[in-house]
Amino acid sequence: MLGLLLIGGKSSRMGSDKSELVLRDGLTQRERGIKLLKSVCDQVFISTNEDTGEPNSITDAFGQVGPLGAIASAQQHDSDTPWLVLACDLPLLEEEHLQSLVKNRSDTHKASYFASASDNLPEPLCAIWEPGSVQAVRTALKSGRKCPRSVLIELQDRGEGHALPSPGLWPLANTNTEADLIEIRARLEQNTSVKNITVSYFAQLRELTGISNEPIKTDSKTPAGLFEEIRAKHQLTCKRKGMMVAVNNNFTDWTHQLTDGDEVVFIPPVAGG
Amino acid sequence: MFKLSDQPINPPALCDAVRDPAAGGFASFEGWVRNHHQGRKVASLEYEAYPALAEKEGNRILSEIHSKHDIIAARCVHRTGHLQIGEIAICIAVAAAHREAAFSACSAIIDAIKSTVPIWKKEHYTNGSAEWVKCDSCSGNAIHHQH
């Protein structure tokens, strides 16, 4: 098995600075990602946007098209060996999760991956892309698609994907936003406390959850972490992006520090008038 | 003042509420329930608000517009509940000394309300289906989207 670490680039991928963040073990996310992959792969490559001349790096061969292009480039480099593709920005991911992925992989399927804790859809950036997936990846790229998750969904719909049970909400949490970082840091430092929060639902969220409000015990620091818990609990597909949040009947931002007794409302795009 | 109402809106009452001897211009906007949206035949609309924050945010908008435009008074009522074609979903009334301020404030109010006041609408179509407007990503319809 080969390992491919997505460290992101300046543009479309995860942002160049993410790979240099040091969140645990004194290692940058990039260094830690390599270490994790080395624990289960025979050889590890770094995916880069541009040719940096580094040994063991694979430069995007299909233009700046993000992670799907990186996967295709790795498969072009070696199309006979399965690739364990990993994003570098998963600070709470442990070796045991990768070991479980490798151990429970199915080589009679075209890909093996974890189901997302929140919406049950495939997690594409901590997944094994078998040689059998080469064609699906190429076809998707050729038709202008950029979303690796959509390729796994397609494989899954055809019975060609092997989904493993989710390892939970946090192991696959990434550092996309400031609020994500707050949640991840709190868990790394074991600096969390249980809070009793009331969450109220309106309109589509009320219909999707089937309730108007509920008490939630959470150890999340921010509404962002709480929202991920709610998504997992109610299997919601909606994302934070584009939504607003209110705490105690005031708009606030996703990094707001929750306190015991807070009332939280998640606000999907509004449509009054 | 911004209010939610689960009863039909009475525009003349709103007009009277902003009437003032110093006002030389009055502008109003009514949003009506239309029988079509993006090519689909709409049978009715259902509005739902997050009441505490909707009224707070609506009033914040009215104060802000009042401070930025040279107007005398502004009122707004937004309906909630299930509305039929032709019913008034929202009514805004603005009085000002001169017409320009009345027109521009009225227009700014409806734009701001549509963008931040937590009110949602569900379109019921003539074919029996229904959808919350602007929330494809919540309904699960967009799971197979392409980035």
Contacts between the chains, C-beta under 8 A, distances in Angstrom:
chain1	res1	chain2	res2	distance
A	66	B	147	8.0
A	119	B	143	7.9
A	121	B	143	6.7
A	144	B	146	7.7
A	145	B	146	4.8
A	145	B	147	7.5
A	146	B	146	7.3
A	146	B	147	4.9
A	147	B	145	7.6
A	147	B	146	5.9
A	147	B	147	4.1
A	150	B	144	6.5
A	150	B	145	7.3
A	150	B	146	5.9
A	150	B	147	7.6
A	153	B	143	7.1
A	153	B	144	6.2
A	200	B	50	7.6
A	202	B	48	5.7
A	202	B	49	7.3
A	202	B	50	4.8
A	202	B	118	7.1
A	202	B	120	6.8
A	203	B	48	4.5
A	203	B	120	3.6
A	203	B	122	7.2
A	203	B	132	6.0
A	204	B	120	6.7
A	204	B	122	7.8
A	204	B	132	4.1
A	204	B	135	5.1
A	204	B	138	4.9
A	204	B	139	6.8
A	205	B	138	7.0
A	206	B	48	7.7
A	207	B	132	7.9
A	208	B	138	6.7
A	236	B	138	7.3
A	237	B	137	7.0
A	237	B	138	7.1
A	237	B	139	8.0
A	237	B	140	4.8
A	237	B	142	7.5
A	237	B	143	5.8
A	238	B	135	7.3
A	238	B	137	5.2
A	238	B	138	3.9
A	239	B	137	6.1
A	242	B	137	7.0
A	244	B	116	7.8
A	244	B	118	7.7
A	246	B	50	7.4
A	246	B	53	5.3
A	246	B	118	7.5
A	249	B	52	4.4
A	249	B	53	5.2
A	249	B	56	6.5
A	250	B	53	7.4
A	250	B	56	7.6
A	251	B	53	7.3
A	251	B	57	7.4
A	251	B	116	7.9
A	265	B	50	5.8
A	265	B	53	7.0
A	265	B	118	7.6
A	267	B	50	6.9
A	267	B	53	8.0
A	267	B	118	5.1
A	268	B	120	7.1
A	268	B	132	7.7
A	268	B	134	7.6
A	268	B	135	5.0
A	268	B	138	5.3
A	269	B	134	4.2
A	269	B	135	6.0
A	270	B	114	7.5
A	270	B	115	7.2
A	270	B	116	6.6
A	270	B	117	6.2
A	270	B	118	5.5
A	270	B	119	6.0
A	270	B	120	6.4
A	270	B	134	7.5
A	271	B	114	7.7
A	271	B	119	7.1
A	271	B	120	5.2
A	271	B	121	4.8
A	271	B	132	7.4
A	271	B	133	4.2
A	271	B	134	4.7
A	271	B	135	7.8
A	272	B	47	7.2
A	272	B	49	7.6
A	272	B	54	7.7
A	272	B	78	6.1
A	272	B	90	7.1
A	272	B	113	5.7
A	272	B	114	5.9
A	272	B	117	5.0
A	272	B	118	7.9
A	272	B	119	3.3
A	272	B	120	7.5
A	272	B	121	7.1
A	273	B	31	5.2
A	273	B	78	7.9
A	273	B	89	7.0
A	273	B	90	5.5
A	273	B	110	5.9
A	273	B	113	5.7
A	273	B	114	4.1
A	273	B	119	7.8
